[in-house]
Amino acid sequence: MDDNVALVQRQLDAYNDKNIDGWLSTYAKDAKQFNLHGECFATGHEEMRKRIAVRFEEPDLHARLLSRIVMENIVVDHEVITRNFPEGKGEIEMLCVYEIENSLIKTASVSVGQPKVYGSKNA
């Protein structure tokens, strides 16, 4: 179980460092990413690399871990992500459910909250 926590933490650290290869190294080659209870939006390292490369271009991108729950091979993170939206800098909450197999993330399912742009009426 401690290895699963360390793996997900390495994934989060690589995300915050914008280290694509380090981030991908925490995922199985055939890993899948899903919207929670919905569509698969990336399968495998090639698709995942394309999606994350765009995100890593955001100058203020940073994930702040609010809480983490661990149950056997499942790790659930609640995070606040600082983003650069078309409307400006802001934050968005995410729940990330990671399923780990053979010491790698096999699936990641995410639920994304509503963006809050700094200085906007919605923030």
C-alpha positions as CSV (number, residue, x, y, z in Angstrom):
1,M,0.0,0.0,0.0
2,D,2.9,2.4,0.8
3,D,4.2,1.7,-2.7
4,N,0.9,2.8,-4.2
5,V,1.0,6.1,-2.3
6,A,4.6,6.7,-3.4
7,L,3.7,6.0,-7.0
8,V,0.8,8.4,-7.0
9,Q,2.9,11.0,-5.2
10,R,5.6,10.6,-7.9
11,Q,2.9,11.1,-10.5
12,L,1.8,14.3,-8.8
13,D,5.3,15.6,-8.4
14,A,6.1,15.0,-12.1
15,Y,2.9,16.8,-13.0
16,N,3.9,19.8,-10.9
17,D,7.4,19.7,-12.4
18,K,5.9,19.5,-15.9
19,N,8.1,16.4,-16.5
20,I,6.2,14.5,-19.2
21,D,8.6,11.4,-19.2
22,G,8.5,11.3,-15.4
23,W,4.7,11.6,-15.4
24,L,4.3,8.9,-18.0
25,S,6.7,6.6,-16.2
26,T,4.1,6.2,-13.4
27,Y,1.5,4.8,-15.9
28,A,1.3,1.4,-17.6
29,K,2.0,1.6,-21.3
30,D,-1.7,0.7,-22.0
31,A,-3.1,2.9,-19.2
32,K,-6.5,4.5,-19.8
33,Q,-7.8,7.9,-18.6
34,F,-11.5,8.4,-18.1
35,N,-14.0,11.0,-17.1
36,L,-15.5,9.5,-13.9
37,H,-18.3,7.2,-15.0
38,G,-17.9,8.3,-18.6
39,E,-15.8,8.4,-21.7
40,C,-12.3,7.3,-22.1
41,F,-10.3,10.4,-23.2
42,A,-6.8,8.8,-23.6
43,T,-5.4,5.3,-24.0
44,G,-1.7,4.6,-23.9
45,H,1.4,6.8,-23.5
46,E,1.1,8.4,-27.0
47,E,-2.4,9.8,-26.5
48,M,-1.6,10.7,-22.9
49,R,1.6,12.5,-24.0
50,K,-0.3,14.6,-26.5
51,R,-2.9,15.7,-24.0
52,I,-0.5,16.5,-21.1
53,A,2.0,18.4,-23.4
54,V,-0.7,21.0,-24.0
55,R,-1.5,21.3,-20.3
56,F,2.2,21.5,-19.4
57,E,2.5,24.7,-21.6
58,E,0.4,26.6,-19.0
59,P,2.8,28.7,-17.1
60,D,0.9,28.6,-13.8
61,L,-0.1,24.9,-13.8
62,H,0.1,23.4,-10.3
63,A,-1.8,20.8,-8.4
64,R,-2.3,21.1,-4.7
65,L,-3.3,18.0,-2.9
66,L,-6.1,18.5,-0.4
67,S,-6.6,14.9,0.7
68,R,-5.7,11.4,-0.2
69,I,-7.6,8.1,0.5
70,V,-6.0,4.7,0.0
71,M,-7.8,1.4,-0.2
72,E,-5.7,-1.5,-1.3
73,N,-4.7,-0.8,-5.0
74,I,-7.0,2.3,-5.3
75,V,-5.7,5.8,-4.5
76,V,-8.1,8.8,-4.5
77,D,-6.8,12.3,-4.6
78,H,-8.8,15.5,-4.1
79,E,-6.8,18.3,-5.6
80,V,-7.1,22.0,-6.5
81,I,-5.4,22.7,-9.8
82,T,-4.2,26.2,-10.7
83,R,-4.7,26.7,-14.5
84,N,-4.4,29.3,-17.2
85,F,-7.9,29.4,-18.7
86,P,-8.7,31.4,-21.9
87,E,-10.5,33.9,-19.5
88,G,-7.5,34.1,-17.2
89,K,-5.7,32.4,-14.3
90,G,-7.9,30.4,-12.0
91,E,-8.5,27.1,-10.2
92,I,-10.5,24.0,-10.6
93,E,-11.2,21.1,-8.2
94,M,-10.5,17.5,-9.2
95,L,-11.1,14.1,-7.8
96,C,-8.7,11.6,-9.3
97,V,-9.2,7.9,-8.8
98,Y,-6.1,5.8,-9.6
99,E,-6.2,2.0,-10.0
100,I,-2.8,0.5,-9.6
101,E,-1.7,-2.8,-11.1
102,N,1.9,-4.2,-11.2
103,S,3.3,-1.1,-9.6
104,L,1.9,1.3,-12.3
105,I,-1.2,3.3,-12.7
106,K,-3.5,1.2,-14.9
107,T,-6.5,3.6,-15.0
108,A,-7.1,7.1,-13.9
109,S,-10.7,8.4,-13.6
110,V,-11.3,12.1,-13.0
111,S,-14.2,14.3,-11.9
112,V,-13.7,17.9,-12.6
113,G,-15.4,20.8,-10.9
114,Q,-16.4,24.2,-12.3
115,P,-13.5,26.6,-13.2
116,K,-13.1,29.6,-10.9
117,V,-11.3,32.4,-12.7
118,Y,-9.5,34.9,-10.4
119,G,-11.2,38.3,-10.4
120,S,-14.4,37.0,-12.2
121,K,-17.9,37.0,-10.8
122,N,-17.7,33.2,-10.4
123,A,-14.6,33.0,-8.3
